[in-house]
């Protein structure tokens, strides 16, 4: 019995995984030493090692991306491997969902369990009095046991503007995808470029927001549980926006410089779009639970 099987491309041995591991080690070791040096005001090599690690990581990403792109453009990938890529990207986004779920869970625990407990709820009045005398349950918690006071970040202004910017960026990215599927290259380039610019604008405004929080509101990482959750959630989201913008920038360069992707074959673009829409949905949840409620 003869059956036809699709080929499944197995790449040759690659140096990029070990190069990436070395880069991440240099980043971790360098960052740790750099923070220690800044804290103790002592000169050292931590900053240089950190920069070398970042440069090595960028070198690894460029080389690995180039290999994968060349393999795809040379027709080495089958439909079976395409399904593997889709499953891999789906699981990656799911892992990111769980990542943010952990931080939203910490926010829920602090607001709904820890704060009422410190206020003497559930017959723990004596324990609460020992841990934090005269504590009053409220959110956002603007005063720490050490006496540090801060102000809450309002949802009006920069957070609202950034929400609108991300929502518009999802719309422009959708029209870029439509342009690709309809072979309208001009629409694709225009809408994708506009999406990247909106992402850069979001990050710029978030930097302005952080400066305002630090200088005008006294809101810092050491500002108690409110400051911790605020900067962890918004900071990690900003990191994901940066990563998504890099994805889209790579797609934009491939389209403009190499004329890559067709209406039938463009999963790399689709994967980047999935990730960007995921980042937008996370921001909507973050805006409601961190800023508004």
N, C-alpha and C positions, 0 to 999 in steps of 0.2 A: 504493500500500500504506500503510495507516494503522497506526501503532504507538503505544502509550502509553508515555510517558517520565515518570519521576518528576521533580518539580521539584528543583532543587539551589539552595538559598538562597545568594545572594552578598550579604554585608552591605555597607552603604554605608561610605564612608571613615570611619575612626575615629581619634581623637586619641590613643588609649591607647598604641599602640606608642611614639610619640615621647615621651610622658609617662614611660613606663617606662624608656626609654633615658636620659632626663635624670636620673631618680631613681637609676638604677644608677651613672651617672657621679658624681653627688653623693656616693653611698655610698662608692665606691672612692676618690675624691679626698679626701673627708672623713676616712675611716678611715686612709689613709696619713698625712695631716697630723696626725691625732690621736695616732697611735703615735709619730711623730717628736717631737711636742710633749711627750708623757709621758716619752719617753726622755731628752730634753734638759732637762726640767723648765722648759719655756717656755710661757707662756699663748698661746693662738691661737684660731683660728676652726674648727679641724678637727672638734671635737666637735659644734659647732652645725651645721656642714654635714652631718655624718653623720646627726644626728637629723632634719634637714630632708629628707635623702634617703630615710630610712626612712618618714617621714610621707608623702612624695610617692608612694613605692612602695605603701603601704597604700591611699592614695587611688586610685591607678591600678587596683589589684586589685579594690577594691570596685566601682568604676565599670564595669570590664570584666566582672566576674562578673555584675553586675546586667543588663548588656546581653545577655549570653549566656543568662541565665536567662529574661529577658523574651522573647527570640526563641524559645526552646524551648517556653515555656508558651503562646505564641501560635500554635503549630502550624506554624512556618516550617521546621522541620527534617524531612527525608524519611528513609526507611530507608537510602538511599544515604549521606546525610550522617551518619547514625548509625554506619554502618560506618566512615566516615572518622574519627569520634571514637574508635572502638574501636581502629582501627589506630594512631592518634596516641598513645593512652595506652599501647598495647602497646610501641611503639617508645620512648616515654619511659621506661618501666620497664626496657626492655632497655639503654638508655643508662646508667641507674643501676646495673644489674648490671655493666656494663663499668667504671664508675667505681670500684665497690668491688673488682672483680677486679684493678684496677691496684694498689690498696693491699695487697690480699692477696698479690699477686705480689711487691711490695716486701718484705713480711714473709717470704715464702718465700725470696727471694734473700738476704736478710740472714742467715737462719738456716741455710740449706742450702748456700750458696755462699761468701758473704763471710766469715763467721766461721771455717769450716774453712780458708779460704785464709789468713787472718791467723794461724792457728795453725801454719802451715807445711805444710799439705796440698799435694799435687800439686807437690812439689819446689820450693816457694817459701819455704823456711825462711829463706834469707838476706834476702829481701825483707821477710818478716814481721818478722824481727828488727829491721830498720831502721824499719819503720812503727810497730811497737808491741812493744817488747822485753818479754819475760816474759808475753806474752799467752797465756791459756788459753781454749780454745773451750768455751763454756757458754751456755746460754740458760735464763732471761733474762740478758742481758748487763748486769750491775749496776755496772760500773765503766767509766768513760770514760778515754781517754788523759790527760786533764787531772787525773785523780784524783778526779773526782766519783763518790761512791758513793750508791746508792739501794737500795730494797727492792722486791721484786716485789709486785704486787697479787694476793692470793690469790683463787681462784675461789669460795671459801666466803663466806658473808655477803652483802653488798650485791649483787655480781654474780649470785649464785644467786637471790636474791630478785627481782631485776629480770628474770631469765630466766623465772621462774614467772609474774611479772606480765604479761609480754608474751604468753606462751603462753595465759594465761587471757583476755587481751584479744582474741586471735584467736577464741577460743570464743564470747565474748559478742558479737563482731561478726558471727560466723556466725549466731547465733540472732537477731540484729537483722535480718539479711538474710532469714532464713526468715520472720520476722514480717512483713516488707514483702511478700514473695511470697504470703503467706497472708492478707494484709490484716488482720493483727493489730497495729493501730497502738499499742496499749499496750505490747506486747512489744517492738516496734520502738523506741519512745522509751526504754524502760527499759534495754534491752540496749545501745543506741547511747550513751546517756548514761553508762552504766557503763564502756563501752570508753574514752570520752574521759577519765573520771576515772582509769582505770588508766594511760593514757598520761601524764597529768599526774603521777601518782605515780611512774612510771618516771623521768621527767625530774628530779623532786625528789630521788629517791634517787641518781641519777647526779651531781647537784650535790653531795650529801653525800659521795659516793665521791671526787670530785675534791678536795674540801677535805681529806679524810683522806689522799689520796695526796700532796698538796702539803705538808701540815703534819706528818704523822706518818711517812710513808714516804720523804720527800725525792724523790718522783717528779714530775718536771717535764718540760717540753718540751726543756730542755737536758740531760736526763739520758741522753744517748747515743741509740743506735738503738732501744733498748727503750722509752725515754720517748717518742721521736718516733712510733714505730708505735702505741704504746698510745693516745696522745692523738689522733692523726690518725684512727685507726679508730673509737674510741669517740666522739670528738667529732663527726665527720661523721655517724656513725649517730644520735647525739642530735639533730643538726640535721634529719635525715630524719624522726625520730620527731616533732619539733616540726611539720614540714611536714605529716605525715600527720594529726596531731591537729587542725591547722587545717582540713584537708580535712573531717575528720569533724565538726568543730564547725560548719562552714558547712552541712553536710548536716543536722545536728541542728536548727539554727535554721530552715532551710527547712521541715523536717517539723513542728516545733512551732508556728512562727509563721505559716507560709503553707500548711501541709497539702499540701506538694508531694509528688510521686512516687506512682505507682500500682504495682500488681503487674506490669503489662505494660510500664510505661515508667519506668525508674529508672536509666539508665546512669550518671548522675553519682554516685549512691550506689555503684553497682557499681565504678566506677573508683576511688573513694576506698577501697573495701574491698580491691581488688586491691593498691593501694599499701601499705595497712596490713599485709596478709599478706606482701608482699615485705619490708617492714621487719622483720617478725618472723623470717623465714627468714634474713636477713642477720645478725640478732643471734645466732641459734643457731650459725651458722658462726663468728662473731666470738667468742662465748663459748668455743667449743672450741679455736680456734687461738690466741687471745690470752690467755685466762685459764687454761685447763686444760692444754694441751700445753706 
